[in-house]
Amino acid sequence: MKRFFRRGFIPLLFLFLMIQAPWSQAFEGFRVVATTKPVHSLLAGLMQGVEGLYLLKHSGPGGQPLTEQDKKQVANADLVVWMGPGLEPDLGSVLQTKRSESLVLNLLNMPALKILPARWNENLPDPFFWMDTRNAILLLDELTRILMDADPGRSHLYLRNRKAFLPDIQQIDREFEYGYRGLRGGIGVLYHDVLQYFEQAYALHIGEILTVPGWKVDTGSLLKARARIRDGEFDCVLTDISLPAPLLPLMIRGLSVDTGELDVFGSRMEAGPDLYVQMMRYNTQVIRDCAKAGLSPNIATDDAPVASEPLGGKFILTDHRGRLVRDADFLGHYSLIYFGYTGCPDICPNSLQVMSLALKMLGDKADRIQPYFITLDPDRDKVGVMKDYVGYFDLSLIGLTGSRAMIDRVASQYRIRYEKVVEPGSDPDTYLMDHSAGLVFLGPDGRFISRFAYGITPKQLAEKLNDALP
């Protein structure tokens, strides 16, 4: 036994340690730097139980220079997640000195995210992409993949943390989807243009926008906004905690108007995995408080319908083959409904593709579910257009159109919010339709079962549908 210990165990132990050394080094030495609090929060959720995540001290607005500690962390990081040289020029020179094997992720260049052109300059990206929770869901998946590729020894931890963290973001996405269905457009003045993603994602039009973050307010715009407040056109003024609004007193002095402070950077919140959801709930409540005068008294303001809540009503529409479809035709089978329009650039085709793939995954069970695509743009989506469009997706998909009055009625019955948007100076015929995204799932009796938020994967949708079927 002693001879085995001396001649057998020690070499085996040495070999084991040699094999384990690279993994140990990867475990202890993987360092990640984030430059903004909302993105840091998503990374913190994925890296719970993993050391090595650092948030730059200069994160957020203000143009503060990098500290020496910041520079050291960036220089030694294995992964840097930033917003690009246009927004963080002081970071660019530091990144040029990094090791070649390090990863540098410019979020505004990520194809997987929905990055909108800035409203103040279409040649620049609007940086506030995290204000759309669907982008947060997409980014969470991308960061999971990147972390697993860069640090494979802890892939199981990243997957586990994603599974635990994702439902919180999906939940607030569902809440926001319903939370604005009773708001009218043009509820107030937005001092800094920081809510484009939020407005587009949840079909909400704030009203007047005064300036771009970091720019001075134009005197003419300020006086125009003041006049509209005085005339009772706007209910409130929204500023941001982190962005200066020096002319706010001049704009509202002597007028009866509410004010609200957003915090789109999470500047005054504690950094960590809980920050993103906390920040989005905070900003949502600020907008709701601002818009309280814009709530319709006839529409419930709860965040989402409860199970078995009655939706729908009497209607007559026309399918993509020219046949009449009535509300009674929705009975006797499960219905999966998507509201959109054929001119939709991305969200609608993505959602219909997810629906189609999920039904294929269900196999024979899919025969019990009838998918529908109801247009919100009947002026352009006539029967022939709908026929060509639905053919791209699923043979069982039924496209429905009708008169403007009937589409308005059906959308209201299923609590779908939408708005025609014509960009200033553009051709009126090239308008877009901002609308609620998500799939409505009804039972054979026509009663509401569930709503699936935009961003759900085909596999997730198939699993949820399968669980709902008896």
C-alpha positions as CSV (number, residue, x, y, z in Angstrom):
1,M,0.0,0.0,0.0
2,K,2.8,2.4,0.8
3,R,4.6,1.6,-2.4
4,F,1.3,2.3,-4.3
5,F,0.9,5.6,-2.5
6,R,4.5,6.7,-3.4
7,R,4.7,5.4,-7.0
8,G,1.0,5.4,-8.1
9,F,-1.0,8.0,-6.3
10,I,1.5,10.9,-6.5
11,P,1.9,10.8,-10.3
12,L,-1.8,10.5,-10.7
13,L,-2.4,13.4,-8.4
14,F,0.2,15.4,-10.4
15,L,-1.5,14.5,-13.7
16,F,-4.9,15.5,-12.3
17,L,-3.6,18.9,-11.1
18,M,-2.0,19.5,-14.5
19,I,-5.2,18.7,-16.3
20,Q,-7.3,20.9,-13.9
21,A,-4.9,23.9,-14.0
22,P,-6.3,25.5,-17.2
23,W,-9.8,25.2,-15.9
24,S,-8.9,26.7,-12.6
25,Q,-7.2,29.6,-14.4
26,A,-10.3,30.2,-16.5
27,F,-12.5,30.0,-13.4
28,E,-10.5,32.6,-11.5
29,G,-9.3,34.9,-14.2
30,F,-12.4,35.7,-16.4
31,R,-13.0,39.4,-16.1
32,V,-16.0,41.3,-17.6
33,V,-16.4,45.1,-17.7
34,A,-19.8,46.9,-18.4
35,T,-20.1,50.6,-19.0
36,T,-23.8,51.2,-18.3
37,K,-25.9,50.2,-15.3
38,P,-28.9,48.6,-17.2
39,V,-26.5,46.3,-19.2
40,H,-24.4,45.6,-16.1
41,S,-27.7,44.5,-14.4
42,L,-28.3,41.9,-17.1
43,L,-24.7,40.6,-16.9
44,A,-25.0,40.5,-13.1
45,G,-28.1,38.3,-13.4
46,L,-26.2,35.9,-15.7
47,M,-23.0,36.0,-13.6
48,Q,-24.6,35.3,-10.2
49,G,-22.1,33.1,-8.3
50,V,-19.3,34.2,-10.6
51,E,-16.7,36.8,-9.6
52,G,-15.1,39.2,-12.1
53,L,-17.8,41.6,-13.2
54,Y,-16.9,45.3,-12.9
55,L,-19.0,48.4,-13.6
56,L,-17.1,51.5,-14.7
57,K,-17.3,54.3,-12.2
58,H,-18.1,56.8,-15.1
59,S,-21.1,54.8,-16.2
60,G,-24.1,56.8,-17.3
61,P,-24.3,60.4,-18.6
62,G,-22.1,63.3,-17.6
63,G,-19.0,62.8,-19.7
64,Q,-16.9,62.0,-16.6
65,P,-13.3,60.9,-17.5
66,L,-12.2,57.4,-16.8
67,T,-10.6,56.8,-13.4
68,E,-7.3,55.0,-13.2
69,Q,-9.1,52.1,-11.7
70,D,-11.5,52.1,-14.7
71,K,-8.6,52.1,-17.1
72,K,-6.9,49.3,-15.3
73,Q,-10.1,47.2,-15.3
74,V,-10.7,47.8,-19.0
75,A,-7.1,47.0,-19.9
76,N,-7.1,43.7,-18.0
77,A,-10.7,42.6,-19.0
78,D,-11.4,39.5,-21.0
79,L,-14.7,40.9,-22.1
80,V,-15.8,44.6,-22.4
81,V,-19.4,45.4,-23.1
82,W,-19.8,49.1,-24.2
83,M,-21.9,51.4,-26.3
84,G,-19.3,52.3,-29.0
85,P,-17.0,55.3,-29.7
86,G,-19.8,57.6,-30.6
87,L,-21.1,57.6,-27.1
88,E,-18.0,56.7,-25.1
89,P,-15.1,58.3,-26.9
90,D,-12.9,58.3,-23.8
91,L,-13.1,54.5,-23.7
92,G,-12.0,54.0,-27.3
93,S,-8.3,54.9,-26.8
94,V,-8.1,52.6,-23.8
95,L,-9.6,49.7,-25.7
96,Q,-7.0,50.1,-28.5
97,T,-4.3,49.1,-26.0
98,K,-6.1,45.9,-24.9
99,R,-4.8,42.4,-25.5
100,S,-5.8,41.1,-29.0
101,E,-7.4,38.0,-27.5
102,S,-9.8,40.1,-25.4
103,L,-13.5,40.4,-26.5
104,V,-14.9,43.9,-27.1
105,L,-18.7,44.0,-27.6
106,N,-20.2,47.1,-29.2
107,L,-23.9,46.8,-28.3
108,L,-25.1,49.3,-30.9
109,N,-23.6,47.2,-33.6
110,M,-25.2,43.9,-32.6
111,P,-27.5,42.5,-35.4
112,A,-29.6,40.6,-32.9
113,L,-30.8,43.8,-31.2
114,K,-33.4,46.2,-32.5
115,I,-31.4,49.4,-32.9
116,L,-33.5,52.4,-34.0
117,P,-32.0,55.4,-35.9
118,A,-32.0,58.5,-33.6
119,R,-35.0,60.8,-34.1
120,W,-32.6,63.7,-34.1
121,N,-30.2,62.3,-36.7
122,E,-31.1,59.2,-38.7
123,N,-27.5,58.5,-39.4
124,L,-26.8,57.9,-35.7
125,P,-28.2,55.0,-33.5
126,D,-30.5,55.8,-30.7
127,P,-28.6,54.5,-27.7
128,F,-31.4,53.8,-25.3
129,F,-32.3,50.4,-26.6
130,W,-32.8,48.8,-23.2
131,M,-36.0,50.8,-22.7
132,D,-37.6,48.1,-24.9
133,T,-37.8,45.0,-22.7
134,R,-37.8,42.8,-25.8
135,N,-34.3,44.1,-26.5
136,A,-33.4,43.1,-22.9
137,I,-34.6,39.6,-23.6
138,L,-32.7,39.4,-26.9
139,L,-29.5,40.8,-25.2
140,L,-29.8,38.4,-22.3
141,D,-29.7,35.5,-24.8
142,E,-26.8,37.0,-26.7
143,L,-24.8,37.6,-23.6
144,T,-25.4,34.1,-22.4
145,R,-24.0,32.7,-25.7
146,I,-21.0,35.0,-25.5
147,L,-20.2,34.2,-21.9
148,M,-20.5,30.5,-22.6
149,D,-18.2,30.7,-25.7
150,A,-15.6,32.8,-23.8
151,D,-15.8,31.0,-20.5
152,P,-16.9,27.4,-21.3
153,G,-15.9,26.0,-18.0
154,R,-18.9,27.8,-16.4
155,S,-21.5,27.3,-19.2
156,H,-23.8,25.4,-16.9
157,L,-23.8,28.4,-14.5
158,Y,-24.7,30.9,-17.2
159,L,-27.5,28.7,-18.5
160,R,-28.9,28.1,-15.0
161,N,-28.8,31.9,-14.3
162,R,-30.4,32.8,-17.6
163,K,-33.3,30.3,-16.9
164,A,-33.8,31.9,-13.4
165,F,-33.5,35.5,-14.6
166,L,-35.4,35.5,-17.9
167,P,-39.0,35.1,-16.4
168,D,-38.6,38.4,-14.5
169,I,-38.0,40.3,-17.7
170,Q,-40.7,38.4,-19.6
171,Q,-43.2,39.3,-16.8
172,I,-42.6,43.0,-17.0
173,D,-42.8,42.9,-20.8
174,R,-46.3,41.4,-20.5
175,E,-47.3,44.0,-17.9
176,F,-46.1,46.9,-20.1
177,E,-47.8,45.4,-23.2
178,Y,-51.2,45.8,-21.4
179,G,-50.3,48.7,-19.2
180,Y,-50.8,51.3,-21.9
181,R,-53.8,50.1,-23.7
182,G,-56.0,52.8,-22.1
183,L,-53.7,55.7,-22.8
184,R,-54.4,58.3,-25.5
185,G,-51.6,59.8,-27.5
186,G,-49.8,63.1,-26.8
187,I,-50.0,63.0,-23.0
188,G,-47.1,65.3,-22.2
189,V,-43.8,66.9,-22.9
190,L,-40.6,64.9,-22.9
191,Y,-37.7,67.1,-22.0
192,H,-35.0,64.8,-23.4
193,D,-35.5,62.3,-26.2
194,V,-34.9,59.1,-24.2
195,L,-38.1,57.1,-24.8
196,Q,-38.3,56.2,-28.5
197,Y,-37.8,52.5,-27.8
198,F,-40.4,52.5,-25.1
199,E,-42.9,54.4,-27.2
200,Q,-42.5,52.2,-30.2
201,A,-42.6,48.9,-28.2
202,Y,-45.8,49.7,-26.4
203,A,-47.6,51.9,-28.9
204,L,-47.4,55.0,-26.7
205,H,-46.9,58.5,-28.1
206,I,-45.7,60.9,-25.4
207,G,-46.3,64.1,-27.3
208,E,-43.8,67.0,-27.6
209,I,-40.0,66.4,-27.4
210,L,-37.8,69.3,-26.5
211,T,-34.2,68.3,-27.1
212,V,-31.6,65.7,-27.5
213,P,-29.6,64.6,-24.4
214,G,-26.6,66.9,-24.1
215,W,-28.0,69.6,-26.4
216,K,-29.5,72.9,-25.4
217,V,-33.3,73.5,-25.7
218,D,-34.3,75.6,-28.6
219,T,-36.2,78.7,-27.4
220,G,-38.9,78.3,-30.0
221,S,-39.6,74.7,-29.0
222,L,-39.7,75.7,-25.4
223,L,-42.2,78.5,-26.0
224,K,-44.3,76.2,-28.2
225,A,-44.4,73.5,-25.5
226,R,-45.3,76.2,-22.9
227,A,-48.2,77.4,-25.0
228,R,-49.6,73.8,-25.5
229,I,-49.4,73.3,-21.7
230,R,-51.2,76.5,-21.1
231,D,-53.9,75.5,-23.5
232,G,-54.5,72.2,-21.6
233,E,-53.1,70.1,-24.4
234,F,-50.5,68.3,-22.2
235,D,-50.9,66.8,-18.8
236,C,-47.3,66.7,-17.6
237,V,-43.6,67.2,-18.3
238,L,-41.1,64.4,-18.1
239,T,-37.4,65.0,-17.3
240,D,-34.6,62.5,-16.4
241,I,-32.8,62.4,-13.0
242,S,-29.4,62.2,-14.7
243,L,-29.9,64.8,-17.4
244,P,-30.0,68.6,-16.6
245,A,-33.2,70.5,-17.4
246,P,-32.2,74.1,-16.6
247,L,-35.1,75.6,-18.6
248,L,-37.8,73.6,-16.9
249,P,-38.8,76.4,-14.5
250,L,-39.1,78.8,-17.4
251,M,-41.4,76.4,-19.3
252,I,-43.8,75.6,-16.5
253,R,-43.7,78.7,-14.3
254,G,-47.2,79.9,-13.4
255,L,-48.9,76.9,-15.2
256,S,-50.8,74.0,-13.7
257,V,-49.0,70.9,-14.9
258,D,-47.5,67.8,-13.3
259,T,-43.9,66.9,-13.6
260,G,-42.2,63.5,-13.4
261,E,-38.5,62.4,-13.2
262,L,-37.5,59.4,-15.2
263,D,-34.3,57.4,-14.5
264,V,-33.5,55.6,-17.8
265,F,-29.9,55.0,-16.6
266,G,-30.8,53.6,-13.2
267,S,-28.4,56.2,-11.9
268,R,-29.7,56.4,-8.4
269,M,-30.4,52.7,-8.0
270,E,-28.1,50.1,-6.5
271,A,-26.2,48.3,-9.2
272,G,-26.9,44.5,-9.5
273,P,-29.2,41.9,-11.0
274,D,-32.3,43.5,-9.6
275,L,-31.6,47.0,-11.1
276,Y,-33.0,46.4,-14.6
277,V,-36.5,45.3,-13.5
278,Q,-36.5,47.9,-10.7
279,M,-35.6,50.6,-13.2
280,M,-38.2,49.7,-15.7
281,R,-40.9,49.5,-13.1
282,Y,-39.9,52.9,-11.8
283,N,-40.0,54.5,-15.2
284,T,-43.2,52.9,-16.0
285,Q,-44.8,54.2,-12.9
286,V,-43.5,57.7,-13.6
287,I,-45.1,57.6,-17.1
288,R,-48.4,56.2,-15.7
289,D,-48.5,58.9,-13.1
290,C,-47.8,61.5,-15.8
291,A,-50.5,60.1,-18.0
292,K,-53.3,59.5,-15.4
293,A,-55.4,62.2,-17.0
294,G,-55.1,60.4,-20.3
295,L,-56.6,57.1,-19.0
296,S,-60.0,56.2,-20.5
297,P,-62.6,55.7,-17.7
298,N,-64.1,52.8,-19.7
299,I,-60.9,50.7,-19.9
300,A,-59.6,48.8,-17.0
301,T,-56.0,49.7,-16.0
302,D,-54.9,46.4,-14.6
303,D,-51.7,45.1,-16.2
304,A,-53.1,42.0,-17.9
305,P,-56.3,40.0,-18.2
306,V,-56.7,37.2,-15.7
307,A,-57.4,33.7,-16.8
308,S,-60.8,33.1,-18.2
309,E,-61.4,36.9,-18.6
310,P,-64.0,37.3,-21.4
311,L,-62.5,39.0,-24.5
312,G,-64.0,39.4,-28.0
313,G,-67.5,40.2,-29.1
314,K,-69.6,40.3,-32.3
315,F,-67.7,40.9,-35.5
316,I,-67.7,40.1,-39.2
317,L,-64.4,40.0,-41.1
318,T,-63.2,38.7,-44.4
319,D,-60.5,36.0,-44.7
320,H,-57.7,36.0,-47.3
321,R,-59.8,33.9,-49.7
322,G,-62.7,36.4,-49.6
323,R,-64.9,34.3,-47.2
324,L,-66.8,35.9,-44.3
325,V,-65.6,35.0,-40.9
326,R,-67.8,35.7,-37.8
327,D,-67.1,35.6,-34.1
328,A,-68.9,32.3,-33.9
329,D,-66.2,30.8,-36.2
330,F,-63.7,31.2,-33.4
331,L,-65.6,28.6,-31.4
332,G,-65.0,24.9,-31.3
333,H,-61.2,25.1,-31.5
334,Y,-58.3,26.8,-29.8
335,S,-57.3,30.1,-31.5
336,L,-53.9,31.7,-31.6
337,I,-54.3,35.3,-32.9
338,Y,-51.7,37.9,-34.0
339,F,-52.6,41.5,-34.8
340,G,-50.3,43.3,-37.1
341,Y,-50.0,44.4,-40.8
342,T,-48.3,43.3,-43.9
343,G,-46.1,46.4,-44.2
344,C,-44.6,45.7,-40.8
345,P,-40.8,45.7,-41.2
346,D,-39.7,43.2,-38.5
347,I,-41.9,42.5,-35.5
348,C,-44.9,41.0,-37.4
349,P,-43.0,38.6,-39.7
350,N,-40.8,37.5,-36.8
351,S,-43.9,36.8,-34.7
352,L,-45.7,34.9,-37.5
353,Q,-42.6,32.9,-38.1
354,V,-42.4,32.0,-34.4
355,M,-46.1,31.0,-34.5
356,S,-45.6,28.8,-37.5
357,L,-42.5,27.0,-36.1
358,A,-44.1,26.4,-32.8
359,L,-47.2,24.8,-34.4
360,K,-44.9,22.5,-36.4
361,M,-43.1,21.5,-33.2
362,L,-46.5,20.5,-31.7
363,G,-47.0,17.8,-34.4
364,D,-50.6,16.4,-34.5
365,K,-51.6,18.6,-31.5
366,A,-51.4,21.6,-33.7
367,D,-54.6,20.4,-35.5
368,R,-56.5,21.6,-32.5
369,I,-55.2,25.2,-32.8
370,Q,-56.3,27.6,-35.5
371,P,-53.8,30.4,-36.1
372,Y,-55.1,33.9,-37.2
373,F,-53.4,37.0,-38.5
374,I,-55.7,40.1,-38.2
375,T,-54.5,43.2,-40.0
376,L,-54.6,46.6,-38.3
377,D,-54.1,48.3,-41.6
378,P,-57.2,47.4,-43.7
379,D,-56.7,50.4,-45.9
380,R,-53.7,48.7,-47.5
381,D,-54.2,45.1,-46.5
382,K,-57.0,44.0,-48.9
383,V,-57.9,40.4,-49.5
384,G,-55.4,39.9,-52.3
385,V,-52.5,41.4,-50.3
386,M,-53.4,39.2,-47.3
387,K,-53.6,36.1,-49.5
388,D,-50.0,36.7,-50.8
389,Y,-48.7,37.5,-47.3
390,V,-50.0,34.6,-45.3
391,G,-48.7,32.2,-47.9
392,Y,-45.2,32.9,-46.7
393,F,-45.8,31.4,-43.3
394,D,-48.2,28.5,-42.6
395,L,-50.7,26.8,-44.8
396,S,-53.2,26.8,-41.9
397,L,-52.8,30.5,-41.1
398,I,-56.0,32.5,-41.8
399,G,-55.5,36.2,-42.6
400,L,-58.4,38.5,-41.7
401,T,-59.3,42.0,-42.9
402,G,-62.4,44.2,-43.0
403,S,-63.6,47.7,-42.9
404,R,-61.8,50.3,-40.8
405,A,-64.7,50.4,-38.3
406,M,-64.8,46.7,-37.9
407,I,-61.0,46.4,-37.4
408,D,-61.2,49.1,-34.8
409,R,-63.9,47.2,-33.1
410,V,-62.1,43.8,-33.1
411,A,-58.9,45.4,-31.9
412,S,-60.8,47.1,-29.0
413,Q,-62.5,43.8,-28.2
414,Y,-59.1,42.0,-27.8
415,R,-57.5,45.0,-26.1
416,I,-55.0,45.7,-28.9
417,R,-53.6,49.2,-29.1
418,Y,-52.3,50.7,-32.3
419,E,-51.7,54.0,-34.0
420,K,-50.9,55.2,-37.5
421,V,-47.6,57.0,-37.6
422,V,-46.6,59.3,-40.4
423,E,-43.0,60.7,-40.2
424,P,-42.9,64.5,-40.7
425,G,-42.1,65.4,-44.3
426,S,-42.5,61.9,-45.6
427,D,-45.0,60.5,-48.1
428,P,-48.4,60.0,-46.2
429,D,-48.7,56.6,-48.0
430,T,-45.6,55.2,-46.4
431,Y,-46.9,55.3,-42.9
432,L,-46.1,52.8,-40.2
433,M,-48.5,51.3,-37.6
434,D,-47.3,51.2,-34.0
435,H,-49.1,48.4,-32.3
436,S,-49.2,46.0,-29.4
437,A,-47.2,42.9,-30.1
438,G,-47.8,39.4,-28.7
439,L,-50.0,36.4,-29.4
440,V,-53.5,36.0,-27.9
441,F,-54.5,32.4,-27.1
442,L,-58.2,31.6,-26.7
443,G,-60.0,28.4,-25.7
444,P,-62.7,26.6,-27.8
445,D,-65.3,28.6,-25.9
446,G,-63.7,31.9,-27.0
447,R,-62.4,32.8,-23.6
448,F,-58.9,34.1,-22.9
449,I,-56.3,31.6,-21.8
450,S,-53.0,33.4,-22.1
451,R,-51.0,36.1,-23.9
452,F,-47.5,35.4,-25.1
453,A,-45.1,38.4,-25.2
454,Y,-43.0,39.3,-28.2
455,G,-39.6,37.7,-27.9
456,I,-40.8,34.2,-27.0
457,T,-38.9,31.5,-28.9
458,P,-40.7,28.9,-31.0
459,K,-39.7,26.2,-28.5
460,Q,-40.9,28.2,-25.6
461,L,-44.2,28.9,-27.3
462,A,-44.7,25.2,-28.3
463,E,-44.1,24.2,-24.7
464,K,-46.6,26.7,-23.3
465,L,-49.2,25.7,-25.9
466,N,-48.7,22.0,-25.1
467,D,-49.1,22.7,-21.4
468,A,-52.4,24.5,-22.1
469,L,-53.9,21.7,-24.1
470,P,-55.7,19.1,-22.1
